[in-house]
Amino acid sequence: MQCPICGAPAKRLVENTDALVIACRRCGSYQVEEGCFNALLRLDLEGRVAALAAAKRSASPGAVPTISGVAQPSWWQRLWQSR
């Protein structure tokens, strides 16, 4: 499989009904909750990296970072970026 963050080869460590646990050489180990996986994939690279960085900042020491939601740009930000 490919890492949903950077696109590099990655391994799916555990898959359950709540989250997908991924190990990537570039991004490290992290998990993505099922409810936000598709939204994560719709983000650009910068947005995906920011989501993982936020998950790493909020994770307890020794815990696997969890991406449980992604910030979607507002309609005017999407409009501005399309120009």
PDB file as gemmi writes it, atoms N, CA and C in Angstrom:
CRYST1    1.000    1.000    1.000  90.00  90.00  90.00 P 1                      
ATOM      1  N   MET A   1       0.828  -1.171   0.000  1.00  0.00           N  
ATOM      2  CA  MET A   1       0.000   0.000   0.000  1.00  0.00           C  
ATOM      3  C   MET A   1       0.874   1.237   0.000  1.00  0.00           C  
ATOM      4  N   GLN A   2       0.276   2.363  -0.330  1.00  0.00           N  
ATOM      5  CA  GLN A   2       0.975   3.643  -0.293  1.00  0.00           C  
ATOM      6  C   GLN A   2       0.551   4.416   0.940  1.00  0.00           C  
ATOM      7  N   CYS A   3       1.489   5.181   1.467  1.00  0.00           N  
ATOM      8  CA  CYS A   3       1.190   6.037   2.614  1.00  0.00           C  
ATOM      9  C   CYS A   3       0.189   7.104   2.183  1.00  0.00           C  
ATOM     10  N   PRO A   4      -0.909   7.269   2.911  1.00  0.00           N  
ATOM     11  CA  PRO A   4      -1.888   8.295   2.548  1.00  0.00           C  
ATOM     12  C   PRO A   4      -1.366   9.715   2.722  1.00  0.00           C  
ATOM     13  N   ILE A   5      -0.291   9.885   3.463  1.00  0.00           N  
ATOM     14  CA  ILE A   5       0.264  11.219   3.681  1.00  0.00           C  
ATOM     15  C   ILE A   5       1.217  11.597   2.552  1.00  0.00           C  
ATOM     16  N   CYS A   6       2.267  10.790   2.331  1.00  0.00           N  
ATOM     17  CA  CYS A   6       3.319  11.170   1.384  1.00  0.00           C  
ATOM     18  C   CYS A   6       3.337  10.357   0.095  1.00  0.00           C  
ATOM     19  N   GLY A   7       2.642   9.231   0.057  1.00  0.00           N  
ATOM     20  CA  GLY A   7       2.604   8.408  -1.144  1.00  0.00           C  
ATOM     21  C   GLY A   7       3.714   7.381  -1.246  1.00  0.00           C  
ATOM     22  N   ALA A   8       4.615   7.348  -0.267  1.00  0.00           N  
ATOM     23  CA  ALA A   8       5.705   6.367  -0.272  1.00  0.00           C  
ATOM     24  C   ALA A   8       5.155   4.979   0.079  1.00  0.00           C  
ATOM     25  N   PRO A   9       5.911   3.924  -0.228  1.00  0.00           N  
ATOM     26  CA  PRO A   9       5.464   2.590   0.179  1.00  0.00           C  
ATOM     27  C   PRO A   9       5.295   2.524   1.697  1.00  0.00           C  
ATOM     28  N   ALA A  10       4.232   1.885   2.132  1.00  0.00           N  
ATOM     29  CA  ALA A  10       3.932   1.782   3.563  1.00  0.00           C  
ATOM     30  C   ALA A  10       3.325   0.426   3.851  1.00  0.00           C  
ATOM     31  N   LYS A  11       3.272   0.094   5.128  1.00  0.00           N  
ATOM     32  CA  LYS A  11       2.666  -1.162   5.556  1.00  0.00           C  
ATOM     33  C   LYS A  11       1.428  -0.874   6.379  1.00  0.00           C  
ATOM     34  N   ARG A  12       0.406  -1.650   6.145  1.00  0.00           N  
ATOM     35  CA  ARG A  12      -0.805  -1.593   6.957  1.00  0.00           C  
ATOM     36  C   ARG A  12      -0.570  -2.543   8.116  1.00  0.00           C  
ATOM     37  N   LEU A  13      -0.449  -1.990   9.314  1.00  0.00           N  
ATOM     38  CA  LEU A  13      -0.133  -2.820  10.467  1.00  0.00           C  
ATOM     39  C   LEU A  13      -1.363  -3.499  11.031  1.00  0.00           C  
ATOM     40  N   VAL A  14      -2.401  -2.744  11.275  1.00  0.00           N  
ATOM     41  CA  VAL A  14      -3.615  -3.278  11.880  1.00  0.00           C  
ATOM     42  C   VAL A  14      -4.793  -2.591  11.220  1.00  0.00           C  
ATOM     43  N   GLU A  15      -5.821  -3.353  10.946  1.00  0.00           N  
ATOM     44  CA  GLU A  15      -7.054  -2.761  10.439  1.00  0.00           C  
ATOM     45  C   GLU A  15      -8.195  -3.303  11.282  1.00  0.00           C  
ATOM     46  N   ASN A  16      -8.910  -2.389  11.881  1.00  0.00           N  
ATOM     47  CA  ASN A  16     -10.099  -2.782  12.619  1.00  0.00           C  
ATOM     48  C   ASN A  16     -11.239  -1.871  12.181  1.00  0.00           C  
ATOM     49  N   THR A  17     -12.323  -1.908  12.855  1.00  0.00           N  
ATOM     50  CA  THR A  17     -13.474  -1.127  12.411  1.00  0.00           C  
ATOM     51  C   THR A  17     -13.336   0.351  12.722  1.00  0.00           C  
ATOM     52  N   ASP A  18     -12.411   0.709  13.592  1.00  0.00           N  
ATOM     53  CA  ASP A  18     -12.283   2.095  14.009  1.00  0.00           C  
ATOM     54  C   ASP A  18     -11.192   2.869  13.288  1.00  0.00           C  
ATOM     55  N   ALA A  19     -10.085   2.239  12.987  1.00  0.00           N  
ATOM     56  CA  ALA A  19      -8.943   2.971  12.434  1.00  0.00           C  
ATOM     57  C   ALA A  19      -8.045   2.062  11.606  1.00  0.00           C  
ATOM     58  N   LEU A  20      -7.256   2.693  10.771  1.00  0.00           N  
ATOM     59  CA  LEU A  20      -6.265   2.019   9.943  1.00  0.00           C  
ATOM     60  C   LEU A  20      -4.903   2.422  10.487  1.00  0.00           C  
ATOM     61  N   VAL A  21      -4.086   1.463  10.913  1.00  0.00           N  
ATOM     62  CA  VAL A  21      -2.770   1.750  11.470  1.00  0.00           C  
ATOM     63  C   VAL A  21      -1.737   1.525  10.376  1.00  0.00           C  
ATOM     64  N   ILE A  22      -0.904   2.556  10.142  1.00  0.00           N  
ATOM     65  CA  ILE A  22       0.022   2.567   9.017  1.00  0.00           C  
ATOM     66  C   ILE A  22       1.434   2.817   9.510  1.00  0.00           C  
ATOM     67  N   ALA A  23       2.416   2.171   8.880  1.00  0.00           N  
ATOM     68  CA  ALA A  23       3.831   2.410   9.155  1.00  0.00           C  
ATOM     69  C   ALA A  23       4.495   2.832   7.852  1.00  0.00           C  
ATOM     70  N   CYS A  24       5.090   4.025   7.867  1.00  0.00           N  
ATOM     71  CA  CYS A  24       5.775   4.573   6.697  1.00  0.00           C  
ATOM     72  C   CYS A  24       7.179   4.975   7.117  1.00  0.00           C  
ATOM     73  N   ARG A  25       8.161   4.727   6.250  1.00  0.00           N  
ATOM     74  CA  ARG A  25       9.542   5.104   6.580  1.00  0.00           C  
ATOM     75  C   ARG A  25       9.701   6.611   6.705  1.00  0.00           C  
ATOM     76  N   ARG A  26       8.969   7.361   5.912  1.00  0.00           N  
ATOM     77  CA  ARG A  26       9.073   8.831   5.948  1.00  0.00           C  
ATOM     78  C   ARG A  26       8.245   9.432   7.079  1.00  0.00           C  
ATOM     79  N   CYS A  27       7.021   8.966   7.228  1.00  0.00           N  
ATOM     80  CA  CYS A  27       6.064   9.596   8.148  1.00  0.00           C  
ATOM     81  C   CYS A  27       6.019   8.948   9.522  1.00  0.00           C  
ATOM     82  N   GLY A  28       6.527   7.731   9.644  1.00  0.00           N  
ATOM     83  CA  GLY A  28       6.459   7.012  10.905  1.00  0.00           C  
ATOM     84  C   GLY A  28       5.165   6.230  11.025  1.00  0.00           C  
ATOM     85  N   SER A  29       4.894   5.742  12.218  1.00  0.00           N  
ATOM     86  CA  SER A  29       3.665   4.992  12.470  1.00  0.00           C  
ATOM     87  C   SER A  29       2.586   5.951  12.937  1.00  0.00           C  
ATOM     88  N   TYR A  30       1.392   5.758  12.438  1.00  0.00           N  
ATOM     89  CA  TYR A  30       0.248   6.585  12.811  1.00  0.00           C  
ATOM     90  C   TYR A  30      -1.015   5.835  12.451  1.00  0.00           C  
ATOM     91  N   GLN A  31      -2.139   6.325  12.929  1.00  0.00           N  
ATOM     92  CA  GLN A  31      -3.407   5.712  12.558  1.00  0.00           C  
ATOM     93  C   GLN A  31      -4.375   6.777  12.082  1.00  0.00           C  
ATOM     94  N   VAL A  32      -5.259   6.343  11.193  1.00  0.00           N  
ATOM     95  CA  VAL A  32      -6.273   7.224  10.621  1.00  0.00           C  
ATOM     96  C   VAL A  32      -7.632   6.613  10.920  1.00  0.00           C  
ATOM     97  N   GLU A  33      -8.497   7.384  11.566  1.00  0.00           N  
ATOM     98  CA  GLU A  33      -9.835   6.895  11.839  1.00  0.00           C  
ATOM     99  C   GLU A  33     -10.602   6.756  10.530  1.00  0.00           C  
ATOM    100  N   GLU A  34     -11.404   5.711  10.455  1.00  0.00           N  
ATOM    101  CA  GLU A  34     -12.162   5.407   9.238  1.00  0.00           C  
ATOM    102  C   GLU A  34     -13.006   6.584   8.768  1.00  0.00           C  
ATOM    103  N   GLY A  35     -13.593   7.315   9.693  1.00  0.00           N  
ATOM    104  CA  GLY A  35     -14.498   8.398   9.345  1.00  0.00           C  
ATOM    105  C   GLY A  35     -13.856   9.564   8.628  1.00  0.00           C  
ATOM    106  N   CYS A  36     -12.544   9.706   8.733  1.00  0.00           N  
ATOM    107  CA  CYS A  36     -11.894  10.850   8.083  1.00  0.00           C  
ATOM    108  C   CYS A  36     -10.901  10.425   7.001  1.00  0.00           C  
ATOM    109  N   PHE A  37     -10.809   9.134   6.708  1.00  0.00           N  
ATOM    110  CA  PHE A  37      -9.820   8.659   5.736  1.00  0.00           C  
ATOM    111  C   PHE A  37     -10.026   9.284   4.356  1.00  0.00           C  
ATOM    112  N   ASN A  38     -11.242   9.275   3.849  1.00  0.00           N  
ATOM    113  CA  ASN A  38     -11.497   9.835   2.518  1.00  0.00           C  
ATOM    114  C   ASN A  38     -11.264  11.337   2.473  1.00  0.00           C  
ATOM    115  N   ALA A  39     -11.632  12.032   3.544  1.00  0.00           N  
ATOM    116  CA  ALA A  39     -11.390  13.476   3.607  1.00  0.00           C  
ATOM    117  C   ALA A  39      -9.896  13.764   3.618  1.00  0.00           C  
ATOM    118  N   LEU A  40      -9.123  12.927   4.297  1.00  0.00           N  
ATOM    119  CA  LEU A  40      -7.667  13.082   4.320  1.00  0.00           C  
ATOM    120  C   LEU A  40      -7.086  12.944   2.919  1.00  0.00           C  
ATOM    121  N   LEU A  41      -7.570  11.963   2.175  1.00  0.00           N  
ATOM    122  CA  LEU A  41      -7.059  11.737   0.824  1.00  0.00           C  
ATOM    123  C   LEU A  41      -7.404  12.877  -0.134  1.00  0.00           C  
ATOM    124  N   ARG A  42      -8.469  13.617   0.148  1.00  0.00           N  
ATOM    125  CA  ARG A  42      -8.854  14.735  -0.715  1.00  0.00           C  
ATOM    126  C   ARG A  42      -8.010  15.986  -0.488  1.00  0.00           C  
ATOM    127  N   LEU A  43      -7.257  16.019   0.609  1.00  0.00           N  
ATOM    128  CA  LEU A  43      -6.399  17.168   0.880  1.00  0.00           C  
ATOM    129  C   LEU A  43      -5.164  17.137  -0.010  1.00  0.00           C  
ATOM    130  N   ASP A  44      -4.551  18.301  -0.209  1.00  0.00           N  
ATOM    131  CA  ASP A  44      -3.276  18.329  -0.916  1.00  0.00           C  
ATOM    132  C   ASP A  44      -2.179  17.871   0.047  1.00  0.00           C  
ATOM    133  N   LEU A  45      -0.965  17.728  -0.463  1.00  0.00           N  
ATOM    134  CA  LEU A  45       0.150  17.222   0.347  1.00  0.00           C  
ATOM    135  C   LEU A  45       0.348  18.068   1.596  1.00  0.00           C  
ATOM    136  N   GLU A  46       0.300  19.359   1.454  1.00  0.00           N  
ATOM    137  CA  GLU A  46       0.498  20.259   2.595  1.00  0.00           C  
ATOM    138  C   GLU A  46      -0.558  20.020   3.676  1.00  0.00           C  
ATOM    139  N   GLY A  47      -1.791  19.825   3.278  1.00  0.00           N  
ATOM    140  CA  GLY A  47      -2.863  19.570   4.230  1.00  0.00           C  
ATOM    141  C   GLY A  47      -2.718  18.238   4.934  1.00  0.00           C  
ATOM    142  N   ARG A  48      -2.295  17.205   4.185  1.00  0.00           N  
ATOM    143  CA  ARG A  48      -2.105  15.884   4.791  1.00  0.00           C  
ATOM    144  C   ARG A  48      -0.947  15.900   5.785  1.00  0.00           C  
ATOM    145  N   VAL A  49       0.134  16.586   5.422  1.00  0.00           N  
ATOM    146  CA  VAL A  49       1.284  16.697   6.327  1.00  0.00           C  
ATOM    147  C   VAL A  49       0.885  17.471   7.580  1.00  0.00           C  
ATOM    148  N   ALA A  50       0.099  18.524   7.425  1.00  0.00           N  
ATOM    149  CA  ALA A  50      -0.357  19.308   8.572  1.00  0.00           C  
ATOM    150  C   ALA A  50      -1.248  18.474   9.491  1.00  0.00           C  
ATOM    151  N   ALA A  51      -2.102  17.635   8.923  1.00  0.00           N  
ATOM    152  CA  ALA A  51      -2.967  16.775   9.730  1.00  0.00           C  
ATOM    153  C   ALA A  51      -2.142  15.793  10.557  1.00  0.00           C  
ATOM    154  N   LEU A  52      -1.108  15.217   9.948  1.00  0.00           N  
ATOM    155  CA  LEU A  52      -0.252  14.288  10.685  1.00  0.00           C  
ATOM    156  C   LEU A  52       0.550  15.028  11.748  1.00  0.00           C  
ATOM    157  N   ALA A  53       1.041  16.211  11.443  1.00  0.00           N  
ATOM    158  CA  ALA A  53       1.799  16.992  12.422  1.00  0.00           C  
ATOM    159  C   ALA A  53       0.926  17.328  13.627  1.00  0.00           C  
ATOM    160  N   ALA A  54      -0.325  17.681  13.381  1.00  0.00           N  
ATOM    161  CA  ALA A  54      -1.248  17.980  14.486  1.00  0.00           C  
ATOM    162  C   ALA A  54      -1.502  16.732  15.326  1.00  0.00           C  
ATOM    163  N   ALA A  55      -1.638  15.584  14.678  1.00  0.00           N  
ATOM    164  CA  ALA A  55      -1.858  14.334  15.410  1.00  0.00           C  
ATOM    165  C   ALA A  55      -0.641  13.991  16.262  1.00  0.00           C  
ATOM    166  N   LYS A  56       0.557  14.222  15.735  1.00  0.00           N  
ATOM    167  CA  LYS A  56       1.777  13.939  16.497  1.00  0.00           C  
ATOM    168  C   LYS A  56       1.905  14.876  17.696  1.00  0.00           C  
ATOM    169  N   ARG A  57       1.534  16.143  17.518  1.00  0.00           N  
ATOM    170  CA  ARG A  57       1.605  17.098  18.634  1.00  0.00           C  
ATOM    171  C   ARG A  57       0.634  16.740  19.750  1.00  0.00           C  
ATOM    172  N   SER A  58      -0.531  16.223  19.391  1.00  0.00           N  
ATOM    173  CA  SER A  58      -1.551  15.943  20.401  1.00  0.00           C  
ATOM    174  C   SER A  58      -1.449  14.543  21.004  1.00  0.00           C  
ATOM    175  N   ALA A  59      -0.587  13.694  20.456  1.00  0.00           N  
ATOM    176  CA  ALA A  59      -0.456  12.328  20.977  1.00  0.00           C  
ATOM    177  C   ALA A  59       0.318  12.329  22.292  1.00  0.00           C  
ATOM    178  N   SER A  60      -0.083  11.465  23.178  1.00  0.00           N  
ATOM    179  CA  SER A  60       0.648  11.278  24.436  1.00  0.00           C  
ATOM    180  C   SER A  60       2.001  10.652  24.131  1.00  0.00           C  
ATOM    181  N   PRO A  61       3.003  10.899  24.971  1.00  0.00           N  
ATOM    182  CA  PRO A  61       4.308  10.278  24.758  1.00  0.00           C  
ATOM    183  C   PRO A  61       4.189   8.757  24.672  1.00  0.00           C  
ATOM    184  N   GLY A  62       4.752   8.178  23.634  1.00  0.00           N  
ATOM    185  CA  GLY A  62       4.722   6.735  23.431  1.00  0.00           C  
ATOM    186  C   GLY A  62       3.473   6.208  22.741  1.00  0.00           C  
ATOM    187  N   ALA A  63       2.475   7.063  22.542  1.00  0.00           N  
ATOM    188  CA  ALA A  63       1.239   6.637  21.888  1.00  0.00           C  
ATOM    189  C   ALA A  63       1.349   6.817  20.375  1.00  0.00           C  
ATOM    190  N   VAL A  64       0.582   6.041  19.643  1.00  0.00           N  
ATOM    191  CA  VAL A  64       0.541   6.171  18.185  1.00  0.00           C  
ATOM    192  C   VAL A  64      -0.327   7.388  17.842  1.00  0.00           C  
ATOM    193  N   PRO A  65       0.206   8.345  17.068  1.00  0.00           N  
ATOM    194  CA  PRO A  65      -0.610   9.510  16.682  1.00  0.00           C  
ATOM    195  C   PRO A  65      -1.836   9.072  15.891  1.00  0.00           C  
ATOM    196  N   THR A  66      -2.967   9.724  16.156  1.00  0.00           N  
ATOM    197  CA  THR A  66      -4.224   9.377  15.500  1.00  0.00           C  
ATOM    198  C   THR A  66      -4.787  10.587  14.775  1.00  0.00           C  
ATOM    199  N   ILE A  67      -5.019  10.424  13.481  1.00  0.00           N  
ATOM    200  CA  ILE A  67      -5.696  11.460  12.702  1.00  0.00           C  
ATOM    201  C   ILE A  67      -7.180  11.140  12.797  1.00  0.00           C  
ATOM    202  N   SER A  68      -7.898  12.001  13.506  1.00  0.00           N  
ATOM    203  CA  SER A  68      -9.319  11.728  13.745  1.00  0.00           C  
ATOM    204  C   SER A  68     -10.225  12.727  13.043  1.00  0.00           C  
ATOM    205  N   GLY A  69      -9.654  13.705  12.409  1.00  0.00           N  
ATOM    206  CA  GLY A  69     -10.417  14.709  11.676  1.00  0.00           C  
ATOM    207  C   GLY A  69      -9.470  15.576  10.877  1.00  0.00           C  
ATOM    208  N   VAL A  70      -9.972  16.154   9.827  1.00  0.00           N  
ATOM    209  CA  VAL A  70      -9.144  17.051   9.014  1.00  0.00           C  
ATOM    210  C   VAL A  70      -9.885  18.360   8.817  1.00  0.00           C  
ATOM    211  N   ALA A  71      -9.131  19.432   8.813  1.00  0.00           N  
ATOM    212  CA  ALA A  71      -9.720  20.749   8.591  1.00  0.00           C  
ATOM    213  C   ALA A  71      -9.919  20.945   7.095  1.00  0.00           C  
ATOM    214  N   GLN A  72     -11.123  21.211   6.727  1.00  0.00           N  
ATOM    215  CA  GLN A  72     -11.435  21.478   5.319  1.00  0.00           C  
ATOM    216  C   GLN A  72     -11.346  22.975   5.079  1.00  0.00           C  
ATOM    217  N   PRO A  73     -10.718  23.409   3.986  1.00  0.00           N  
ATOM    218  CA  PRO A  73     -10.688  24.837   3.688  1.00  0.00           C  
ATOM    219  C   PRO A  73     -12.096  25.356   3.417  1.00  0.00           C  
ATOM    220  N   SER A  74     -12.324  26.591   3.810  1.00  0.00           N  
ATOM    221  CA  SER A  74     -13.639  27.181   3.574  1.00  0.00           C  
ATOM    222  C   SER A  74     -13.843  27.415   2.077  1.00  0.00           C  
ATOM    223  N   TRP A  75     -15.057  27.715   1.694  1.00  0.00           N  
ATOM    224  CA  TRP A  75     -15.373  27.891   0.266  1.00  0.00           C  
ATOM    225  C   TRP A  75     -14.564  29.027  -0.334  1.00  0.00           C  
ATOM    226  N   TRP A  76     -14.320  30.089   0.417  1.00  0.00           N  
ATOM    227  CA  TRP A  76     -13.565  31.208  -0.165  1.00  0.00           C  
ATOM    228  C   TRP A  76     -12.091  30.874  -0.300  1.00  0.00           C  
ATOM    229  N   GLN A  77     -11.539  30.023   0.592  1.00  0.00           N  
ATOM    230  CA  GLN A  77     -10.152  29.597   0.455  1.00  0.00           C  
ATOM    231  C   GLN A  77      -9.979  28.710  -0.777  1.00  0.00           C  
ATOM    232  N   ARG A  78     -10.964  27.831  -1.019  1.00  0.00           N  
ATOM    233  CA  ARG A  78     -10.894  26.982  -2.220  1.00  0.00           C  
ATOM    234  C   ARG A  78     -11.003  27.837  -3.472  1.00  0.00           C  
ATOM    235  N   LEU A  79     -11.863  28.842  -3.436  1.00  0.00           N  
ATOM    236  CA  LEU A  79     -12.021  29.742  -4.574  1.00  0.00           C  
ATOM    237  C   LEU A  79     -10.732  30.507  -4.827  1.00  0.00           C  
ATOM    238  N   TRP A  80     -10.120  31.019  -3.784  1.00  0.00           N  
ATOM    239  CA  TRP A  80      -8.883  31.798  -3.906  1.00  0.00           C  
ATOM    240  C   TRP A  80      -7.751  30.929  -4.462  1.00  0.00           C  
ATOM    241  N   GLN A  81      -7.646  29.672  -4.004  1.00  0.00           N  
ATOM    242  CA  GLN A  81      -6.583  28.779  -4.454  1.00  0.00           C  
ATOM    243  C   GLN A  81      -6.760  28.362  -5.900  1.00  0.00           C  
ATOM    244  N   SER A  82      -7.981  28.390  -6.412  1.00  0.00           N  
ATOM    245  CA  SER A  82      -8.210  27.942  -7.793  1.00  0.00           C  
ATOM    246  C   SER A  82      -7.778  28.983  -8.816  1.00  0.00           C  
ATOM    247  N   ARG A  83      -7.462  30.176  -8.365  1.00  0.00           N  
ATOM    248  CA  ARG A  83      -7.056  31.235  -9.315  1.00  0.00           C  
ATOM    249  C   ARG A  83      -5.619  31.166  -9.653  1.00  0.00           C  
TER     250      ARG A  83                                                      
END                                                                             
